[in-house]
């Protein structure tokens, strides 16, 4: 997640989104990125480690 995305709206929504996912029985690891390159590296590491799913919260540049 890019905490500054949407003028900080992504960071505001994170607790609600994380809570709903946890309430649905999902285990979470929340990662914060500063830029696209860091997010790309985190994504690659997650996939290589066998994560089941990724949820990305960011702006146009992140997507």
C-alpha positions as CSV (number, residue, x, y, z in Angstrom):
1,X,0.0,0.0,0.0
2,X,1.1,3.5,-0.8
3,X,0.0,5.5,2.3
4,X,0.1,8.8,0.4
5,X,-2.2,7.6,-2.4
6,X,-5.4,9.5,-2.9
7,X,-4.1,12.3,-0.7
8,X,-3.8,9.9,2.2
9,X,-7.2,8.3,1.6
10,X,-5.6,4.8,1.2
11,X,-4.1,5.1,4.6
12,X,-7.5,6.1,6.1
13,X,-9.2,3.1,4.5
14,X,-6.6,0.6,5.4
15,X,-7.9,-0.3,8.9
16,X,-11.4,-0.8,7.5
17,X,-10.2,-3.0,4.6
18,X,-7.8,-5.0,6.8
19,X,-10.5,-5.5,9.4
20,X,-13.0,-6.9,6.9
21,X,-10.4,-9.2,5.5
22,X,-9.4,-10.5,8.9
23,X,-13.1,-10.9,9.9
24,X,-13.5,-13.1,6.8
25,X,-10.7,-15.4,8.1
26,X,-7.8,-14.1,6.0
27,X,-4.3,-13.8,7.4
28,X,-2.7,-10.5,6.4
29,X,0.8,-9.0,6.0
30,X,0.6,-5.3,5.3
31,X,3.5,-3.8,3.4
32,X,3.9,-0.1,2.9
33,X,5.8,1.2,-0.2
34,X,7.3,4.5,-1.0
35,X,7.4,4.2,-4.8
36,X,6.7,1.9,-7.7
37,X,10.1,0.2,-7.7
38,X,9.8,-0.8,-4.1
39,X,6.2,-2.0,-4.6
40,X,7.4,-4.0,-7.6
41,X,10.1,-5.7,-5.5
42,X,7.7,-6.4,-2.7
43,X,5.3,-8.0,-5.1
44,X,7.9,-10.2,-6.7
45,X,9.1,-11.3,-3.2
46,X,5.5,-12.1,-2.2
47,X,4.8,-14.2,-5.3
48,X,8.1,-16.0,-5.0
49,X,7.4,-16.9,-1.4
50,X,4.1,-18.4,-2.4
51,X,1.5,-15.9,-1.2
52,X,-2.1,-16.8,-2.1
53,X,-3.3,-13.3,-3.0
54,X,-2.3,-9.7,-3.2
55,X,-4.4,-6.7,-2.5
56,X,-3.0,-3.4,-3.7
57,X,-4.0,0.0,-2.5
58,X,-2.4,2.8,-4.4
59,X,-2.8,5.5,-7.0
60,X,-2.6,5.4,-10.8
61,X,1.2,5.1,-10.7
62,X,1.0,2.0,-8.5
63,X,-1.6,0.2,-10.5
